[in-house]
Amino acid sequence: MLHGTAGGYALGLVLGRAIAASAADGSARRRIVAPSRPGYLRTPLSTGRTFAEHAAAVAALLDALGIERAAVAGVSSGAPWAIQLALRDPARVERLLLWAGITDRFRPDVARVTRGPFATDLGAWLTLRALTVTARLRLWRGGIHDPRAFATLRELGAAFFPLDLCSAGMRNDDAQVAALPDLPLEALGVPTLIVHGTADRTVPFAHATRAAQRIPTAQLVPVAGADHTLTLVAPQALGAIADFLAGT
């Protein structure tokens, strides 16, 4: 699990467990490897500043853990790093998940976020609490009444902290994604699932549709009416991912 901007390993664990919980028969239960990407928490940015360096670091981590093949998930700004790993070492990547993922050159403007209410842990906590309340209302309005979705929202909010230990990674993500080269998506040969909300204003849905058109093995699951956050907790999304990991 390669997390998105902000957070760290905890985000990957929360999402990995949510996927496992959505598979009633346990078919999607796997070992979850959820590193903090370079520049996040205690992973030095020097571990892998560029896409190529990051992919090499992930490959080295899998080597150290004795893992020959893995399903690789890239969430939000973690998607380009996951794609790079699949391009670098397709024999190692069993399946590829792009979850609300950035796949084209993009400027999320992390600096604007970190200078605003997210500039301090207290401000970020208050903002995330407000966003969580809004998201809960949207879940209800969208007909999502699953208590697990609410629980996952709370866990995702808590996983963003401590913010000050993520700032280097956030700034690097911003710079790398803003200069993202045209990825040779046509060269991806691993089974790929793209899950994206149709109302995502953080990473526009067009990223998903363009990637689905270019990746020969891609399957697109649009989550109708979901924004960036709700795409991560919607039962439709989690169910599709669980089925994908189970090979169904």
C-alpha positions in Angstrom: 0.0 0.0 0.0 1.6 3.2 -1.2 -0.3 6.0 0.6 -1.1 9.5 -0.8 -0.1 13.0 0.3 0.0 13.4 4.1 -0.2 10.6 6.5 2.1 7.6 6.4 2.1 3.9 7.0 -1.1 4.2 9.1 -3.1 5.3 6.0 -2.0 2.2 4.2 -2.9 0.0 7.1 -6.4 1.6 7.5 -7.2 1.1 3.8 -5.7 -2.4 3.6 -7.8 -3.5 6.6 -10.9 -1.9 5.1 -10.4 -4.0 2.0 -9.9 -7.2 4.0 -13.0 -6.5 6.0 -15.1 -6.0 2.9 -14.4 -9.6 1.8 -16.8 -11.7 3.9 -15.2 -15.0 2.9 -11.7 -13.8 3.6 -10.6 -14.2 0.0 -9.0 -10.7 -0.1 -7.0 -11.2 3.1 -3.4 -10.7 2.5 -0.3 -9.6 4.3 -0.3 -5.8 4.3 3.0 -4.0 3.7 2.4 -0.3 4.3 5.6 1.7 4.4 5.8 5.4 5.0 7.0 6.7 1.7 10.2 8.8 1.5 9.8 12.1 3.4 7.0 10.8 5.6 7.3 10.2 9.3 10.7 8.5 9.9 11.5 7.5 6.3 14.2 9.9 5.1 13.5 11.7 1.8 16.9 10.4 0.7 15.4 6.9 0.5 13.8 7.8 -2.8 13.2 11.4 -4.0 12.4 10.6 -7.6 10.0 8.0 -9.1 12.9 5.7 -10.1 14.6 6.0 -6.7 11.3 5.4 -4.9 10.6 2.3 -7.0 14.0 0.9 -6.3 13.5 1.5 -2.6 10.2 -0.4 -2.6 11.8 -3.3 -4.5 14.6 -3.4 -1.9 12.0 -3.4 0.9 10.3 -6.4 -0.7 13.6 -8.2 -1.1 14.4 -7.6 2.6 11.0 -9.1 3.5 11.5 -12.0 1.2 8.4 -11.1 -0.9 8.9 -12.2 -4.5 5.5 -11.0 -5.9 2.9 -8.6 -4.5 -0.3 -6.7 -5.4 0.7 -3.0 -5.4 -1.8 -0.3 -4.6 -1.1 3.4 -5.3 -3.6 5.8 -3.5 -4.0 9.4 -4.8 -0.5 10.8 -5.2 0.9 7.3 -4.4 -0.3 6.1 -7.8 2.6 7.4 -10.0 5.1 5.6 -7.6 3.1 2.4 -7.9 3.0 2.7 -11.7 6.8 3.2 -11.8 7.3 0.0 -9.8 5.1 -2.0 -12.2 7.0 -0.6 -15.2 10.3 -1.2 -13.5 9.7 -4.8 -12.4 6.5 -6.2 -13.9 7.4 -9.8 -12.9 7.2 -8.7 -9.3 3.9 -6.9 -9.5 1.1 -9.4 -9.5 -1.7 -6.8 -9.7 -1.9 -3.0 -9.8 -4.5 -0.9 -8.1 -4.8 2.8 -8.8 -7.2 4.2 -6.2 -8.3 7.8 -6.7 -4.9 8.0 -8.3 -2.9 10.7 -10.1 -1.8 9.4 -13.5 -1.0 12.7 -15.4 1.1 15.7 -14.7 -0.7 17.6 -12.0 -0.3 20.3 -9.4 -2.2 19.6 -6.2 -0.6 22.7 -4.6 0.5 21.2 -1.3 2.2 24.5 -0.4 -1.2 26.2 -0.3 -2.5 23.5 2.0 0.4 23.6 4.4 0.3 27.4 4.6 -3.4 27.4 5.4 -5.3 25.7 8.2 -3.1 22.6 7.8 0.0 24.5 8.8 -0.3 23.2 12.4 -1.4 19.9 13.8 -4.2 21.7 15.8 -5.4 23.5 12.7 -5.2 20.3 10.6 -7.1 18.3 13.3 -9.9 20.9 13.4 -10.1 21.0 9.6 -10.2 17.3 9.3 -12.9 17.0 12.0 -15.0 19.4 10.0 -14.4 17.5 6.8 -15.2 14.3 8.4 -18.6 15.6 9.5 -19.3 16.8 6.0 -18.2 13.5 4.6 -20.5 11.6 7.0 -23.4 13.7 5.8 -22.5 12.9 2.2 -22.3 9.2 3.0 -25.9 9.3 4.3 -27.1 11.4 1.4 -25.5 8.9 -1.0 -27.2 6.0 0.7 -24.1 4.7 2.4 -25.1 3.7 5.9 -22.5 1.0 6.5 -21.0 1.7 10.0 -17.7 0.4 8.7 -17.5 3.3 6.3 -17.9 5.8 9.2 -15.3 4.0 11.2 -12.8 4.0 8.4 -13.4 7.8 7.9 -12.4 8.4 11.6 -9.4 6.2 11.2 -8.3 8.0 8.1 -8.5 11.3 9.8 -6.4 10.1 12.7 -3.8 8.7 10.3 -2.8 12.1 9.0 -0.9 13.0 12.2 1.7 14.1 13.2 1.7 16.4 10.2 5.0 18.1 10.8 6.8 14.8 10.1 5.1 14.6 6.7 5.9 18.0 5.3 9.1 17.0 3.4 7.3 14.1 1.7 4.3 16.3 0.8 6.5 19.0 -0.7 8.4 16.4 -2.7 5.2 14.8 -3.9 4.1 18.2 -5.1 7.3 18.8 -7.0 7.5 15.3 -8.6 3.9 15.2 -9.7 4.0 18.7 -11.1 6.9 17.5 -13.3 5.5 14.1 -14.0 6.6 12.9 -17.4 4.2 11.2 -19.8 4.1 7.7 -18.3 4.2 4.8 -20.8 1.0 3.4 -19.6 0.5 1.4 -22.8 3.5 -0.7 -21.6 1.8 -1.9 -18.5 1.0 -5.6 -18.8 -0.1 -6.4 -15.3 -3.8 -6.7 -14.4 -4.8 -3.2 -13.3 -7.9 -1.9 -11.5 -8.7 1.8 -11.5 -11.1 3.0 -8.9 -12.1 6.6 -8.9 -15.0 8.8 -7.8 -16.9 10.6 -10.6 -17.2 13.7 -8.4 -13.6 13.8 -7.3 -12.4 17.5 -7.4 -9.0 16.8 -5.8 -7.9 14.4 -8.5 -10.3 14.8 -11.5 -12.1 11.8 -12.8 -10.4 12.4 -16.2 -7.2 10.9 -14.7 -9.0 7.6 -14.4 -10.7 7.6 -17.8 -7.5 8.5 -19.7 -5.5 5.9 -17.8 -8.2 3.3 -18.5 -8.0 4.0 -22.2 -4.2 3.7 -22.3 -3.6 0.7 -20.1 -4.3 -2.5 -22.1 -5.2 -4.6 -19.0 -7.2 -1.9 -17.1 -10.6 -2.2 -15.6 -12.3 1.0 -14.5 -14.7 1.1 -11.6 -16.3 4.6 -11.4 -17.8 5.4 -8.0 -20.8 7.4 -8.9 -21.1 10.8 -7.0 -18.1 10.1 -4.8 -15.4 12.7 -4.1 -11.8 12.0 -3.3 -12.4 10.9 0.3 -15.6 9.0 -0.1 -14.0 6.9 -2.9 -11.7 5.4 -0.2 -14.6 4.2 2.0 -17.5 3.5 -0.4 -18.6 -0.2 -0.2 -18.7 -0.3 -4.0 -15.0 0.6 -4.2 -13.9 -1.7 -1.4 -16.0 -4.6 -2.8 -14.5 -4.2 -6.3 -11.0 -4.1 -4.9 -11.5 -7.2 -2.8 -12.8 -9.1 -5.8 -9.9 -7.9 -7.9 -7.4 -9.1 -5.3 -9.1 -12.4 -5.1 -8.9 -12.8 -8.8 -12.6 -12.7 -9.5 
